[in-house]
Amino acid sequence: MDNDHETYILLLLSDSNLPTGSFVASSGLESYVKHGFSKPGPPASTITFIQDSLGAYGRSALPFVSDAHRIVESFKGTHNSNVGGSQQSHETALKDLAALDDLYDTMTLNHVARRASKSQGVALLTLYSKGFSQPSSFSAVPGTEVCAQNSHLSLLLEKFKLMARREETPAHLPICWGALTAALGLSLGSL
C-alpha cells in the first residue's frame, strides 16, 4: 500500500464522526478539572495532563497494538501460503488474539478504562465488518485472490467480534486497533 493510501485510511479512522465510541471516556480529564488540578488562565496544566495521559497510554497500549497487528499479518501470510489450512490458521489467530486480549484485560486495572476500551474495541470490529470488509459475494468471483484474502480477514474479525459478544474475550481497543489496521493493510510503522 502506498503512503498516500495509508494516510487516507488513517485520516478516515481518525474522523470524529466515525461511530467508534471514542466519546465514552475522557481518560480522567473531567476528574482532573473537577478536582481543581486545572488552573484558570493559560491551559498549560491541561495540556500537560493530556501529554502525560497520551504518553502513558502509548507506553501501555502500543505493545499490544503491535502484537495484534503481527498476529493478523501472520494470519494473512499463512492464508497466502496455505489456502487449505485456513481453518487451522483461523483458530490459531483467534487463540493468539484472545490470549493477548486477556493479558491486556489483566493489566487494565481501572474498571472505567476497561469498560471504555471494550466498547471501543467492539465498535472498531463492527466498523470493519460494516464499512471496510467486502461483501461475501465478491469472494465468489473467479480469479480474485485479493477478494478471497479479504473474505478470510473478514471472517477472522467477525469471529473475534462474536467471541467478544459471547464474553469469551474482552475485545479491548488496542487489540482491535492492531487487528483492524493489519486487516486494512496498513503498515505497523504508519501507526
N, C-alpha and C positions, 0 to 999 in steps of 0.2 A: 504494500500500500504506500502511495507517495505521501510526502509531507503535507501537501495541501489537503488531501483527503482525510488524513488523521486529524489535522487542525479543524476541519469542518465537523467531523464526528464529535470531537471534544467540545466544540462550541455548541453543538446541538445538545449534548449531555449536560452542559453547564447552564442551559437556559432555565431561568427561574420559573417559567410557565410549564416546565416538564413535570408531570404528576409523579414525582418520586418521593414525596413525603418529607422533603428536607425542612419543611416548616415545623415539624413536630418537636424539635428540640433546639434550644438556644445554646447548648453546651455550657450552661452555667452563667451566661451573660446577664440574664434577668436577675438572678440571685445576687450576682456581683454588684449590680446597680442598686437593687433593693436594700442590700446590707450596707450601703454607703461607701463602698470602695471606689466608686467612680466619683471624681471630684468635679464640681461645677467649673465652667471655663473651658479652656482648650481640652480636647478629648484625648490627651496623651495617655492617661491611665487606661481608658477604654481600648485604645489602640494597642497598648502594651498587653492588656488582657487577651485581646484577640490574637496577637502574635504568639504569645505564650501558649494559648489554647491550641492554635493550629500546629505549633511545634510539637507539643505533647501528643496530639492526636496523630500527627505524621509519624512520630517515632514508634507509637504503639500499633498503628494500623497498617502502615506501608509494608512491613514484612509479610503480613497476611495477604495483602493485595498481590504482592509479588508471587507468593507461593500459590495462590489460587490461579493466577494468570498462567503460571508454569504448568499446573495440573491440566488446565484446559488446552494449552498449547501441546502438551504431551499427548493428550487425547486426540487432538487433531492430527498429530504425527502418526499415531497408532492407526487411526482411521485411514490415512493416506497410504500406509504401507501394508495394511492388512484389513481389507474390507470384510472378509469372512469372520473375523474375530471381534466385530463391533459390539456384540452383546457383552462379552467379557470386558472390553475396554470401557463400556458404559458403567458397568458395575465397579470397576477399579477406580475410575474417575469420581464416581459418586461417593464411594467409600473414602477416598482421599479428601474430597471436598468436605464431607461430613466430619471427618476427624479434625481437619483444620478449623472448621466452624465450631466444633465443641471446645477446642483449645481457646479460641478467641472468646467464647462464651464464659469459660472459666476465668479468663484474665480480665473480663469486664465486670468490675465489682459493683459499680453504681447501677442500681436497678432501673433508674430513669434512662441512663445512657444505653443500657442493654435493650430495653423495650424500644427505644427510638431506632437503634441500629437494626433490630429485627424487622420493624415495619418498613424501614427504608430499603433493606435488602430484598424483601419480598416485592416491594414496589419496583425495584430495578429488574427483577426477574419477570414480572408482569409486563413491564415496559418492553423488554426484549421480545417476549412472545407475541405481544400485540403490535409492536411498532417496528421491530428490526428483523424479525425472522421472516423467511419466505414462506408463502403458503405451501402446504404439503403437496398440492397438486403439481407444483413446479418440479419436485423431485422425480415425477413420473416421466418427464420429458427425456428422451434418449440422448445420450452424449453430453449430459450436463453434470460432470463430476463435481463442480463447484456447488451446484444445487443439492447434490446428494450429501456433500460435506455439511452444508448449511442445515440440511434436514437432520443430520446426526447431532449437530450442535444444538439445534432447537429442541430435539428430544432430550438431550442431556440436561439442558437448563430447565425444561419443563418437568422432568423427573425430579430435579433438585427442588424446584418450587413445590411440587407435590409432597416431597418429603417434609418440607417446612410446614405445609398446611396440615399434615398428619402429625406434626410436632415430633418428627424423627430427627430433625436438625433445626437449629435456630435460624439459619439463613441470614447471618449478620452482613451489614453493609460492606465491610472490606472484602469479604469472601465473594459476595455477589458482584461487587465492582470489578474485582480481578477477573472473575469468570466472564462477565459481560464484555469487558474490554478485549479479552482474548478472543471471545466468540465473534466480536466485530472486526477482528484483525488488527487492532491497534497494537503497536509495539510496546513492550514493557518500558522502554526508555521514554516514550511520549507521555507516560502517566506521571 
